[in-house]
Amino acid sequence: MFTYLEEDGILFTCDFFGAHLAEGMFDDEVEDILIHAQRYWAEIMMPFRFSALKALEKISNLDVRIIAPSHGSIYRNPKKILSKYFEWAQGITKEKVTIIYTSMWGYTEKVVKLIESELIKQGIYTVVYNLAYADIGDIAKDLADSKALIIAIPTVIGFTIHQQC
Ligand SMILES: Cc1cc2nc3c(=O)[nH]c(=O)nc-3n(C[C@H](O)[C@H](O)[C@H](O)COP(=O)(O)O)c2cc1C
């Protein structure tokens, strides 16, 4: 649920447009604000992207000059985050692949490195996460705009390797 203060063009959006961030009162005071916003989108909003799209369409005719979410910085340049949210809510992806893997003896890791270097050779932006150390929130963030996900796991007690969802 949003509240719109027409006189000042301020949109109060609670979680929407939020970020898990406790630095920088305003968006232009935080260098990588969109990275924080993408992670928050992926962790909290992505499962509800169709409702998010409806909400974005509902506010599309409002004169929004400031966006004040309950978490993270206040956007006094709302255009950037509005267009990013439209992109994420529509499921628009980049020429980007996210690879997540685990490896006991390093053989699966060797295969992953090979796949990674081949993808990079083809100009595809590739991010790789070793699940033994990875931050799940970072993985979610990269899944928000990835065209493909590759999962590589070793065979353990009859489980087989799945490579692409
Ligand atoms: C506990 C354990 C169970 C395994 N079970 C299987 C299996 O059921 N089938 C198989 O083909 N390989 C099995 N393997 C062999 C591993 O899949 C193989 O060593 C693989 O290269 C491990 O990948 P990694 O080097 O990335 O850890 C098993 C290995 C371990 C240590």
The ligand as an SDF file (V2000), in Angstrom:
LIG
                    3D

 31 33  0  0  0  0  0  0  0  0999 V2000
   30.4720  -39.5130   -0.5600 C   0  0  0  0  0  0  0  0  0  0  0  0
   30.5830  -39.6340   -2.0560 C   0  0  0  0  0  0  0  0  0  0  0  0
   29.5630  -40.2230   -2.7660 C   0  0  0  0  0  0  0  0  0  0  0  0
   29.6650  -40.3420   -4.1520 C   0  0  0  0  0  0  0  0  0  0  0  0
   28.6380  -40.8960   -4.8300 N   0  0  0  0  0  0  0  0  0  0  0  0
   28.7070  -41.0340   -6.1460 C   0  0  0  0  0  0  0  0  0  0  0  0
   27.6460  -41.6110   -6.8920 C   0  0  0  0  0  0  0  0  0  0  0  0
   26.6500  -42.0220   -6.3340 O   0  0  0  0  0  0  0  0  0  0  0  0
   27.7640  -41.6980   -8.2220 N   0  0  0  0  0  0  0  0  0  0  0  0
   28.8910  -41.2210   -8.8730 C   0  0  0  0  0  0  0  0  0  0  0  0
   28.9280  -41.3050  -10.0930 O   0  0  0  0  0  0  0  0  0  0  0  0
   29.9230  -40.6290   -8.2010 N   0  0  0  0  0  0  0  0  0  0  0  0
   29.8450  -40.5510   -6.8650 C   0  0  0  0  0  0  0  0  0  0  0  0
   30.8860  -39.9840   -6.1720 N   0  0  0  0  0  0  0  0  0  0  0  0
   32.0730  -39.5120   -6.9240 C   0  0  0  0  0  0  0  0  0  0  0  0
   32.0560  -37.9720   -7.1240 C   0  0  0  0  0  0  0  0  0  0  0  0
   30.8880  -37.5920   -7.8120 O   0  0  0  0  0  0  0  0  0  0  0  0
   33.2710  -37.6020   -7.9270 C   0  0  0  0  0  0  0  0  0  0  0  0
   34.4180  -37.8430   -7.1500 O   0  0  0  0  0  0  0  0  0  0  0  0
   33.2440  -36.1430   -8.3610 C   0  0  0  0  0  0  0  0  0  0  0  0
   34.3420  -35.8750   -9.1910 O   0  0  0  0  0  0  0  0  0  0  0  0
   33.3040  -35.2250   -7.1970 C   0  0  0  0  0  0  0  0  0  0  0  0
   33.2250  -33.9120   -7.6890 O   0  0  0  0  0  0  0  0  0  0  0  0
   34.0890  -32.7740   -7.0150 P   0  0  0  0  0  0  0  0  0  0  0  0
   35.5180  -32.9880   -7.3580 O   0  0  0  0  0  0  0  0  0  0  0  0
   33.5830  -31.5240   -7.6270 O   0  0  0  0  0  0  0  0  0  0  0  0
   33.8130  -32.8280   -5.5700 O   0  0  0  0  0  0  0  0  0  0  0  0
   30.8180  -39.8370   -4.7910 C   0  0  0  0  0  0  0  0  0  0  0  0
   31.8680  -39.2540   -4.0750 C   0  0  0  0  0  0  0  0  0  0  0  0
   31.7410  -39.1430   -2.7100 C   0  0  0  0  0  0  0  0  0  0  0  0
   32.8570  -38.5000   -1.9350 C   0  0  0  0  0  0  0  0  0  0  0  0
  1  2  1  0
  2  3  1  0
  2 30  2  0
  3  4  2  0
  4  5  1  0
  4 28  1  0
  5  6  2  0
  6  7  1  0
  6 13  1  0
  7  8  2  0
  7  9  1  0
  9 10  1  0
 10 11  2  0
 10 12  1  0
 12 13  2  0
 13 14  1  0
 14 15  1  0
 14 28  1  0
 15 16  1  0
 16 17  1  0
 16 18  1  0
 18 19  1  0
 18 20  1  0
 20 21  1  0
 20 22  1  0
 22 23  1  0
 23 24  1  0
 24 25  2  0
 24 26  1  0
 24 27  1  0
 28 29  2  0
 29 30  1  0
 30 31  1  0
M  END
$$$$
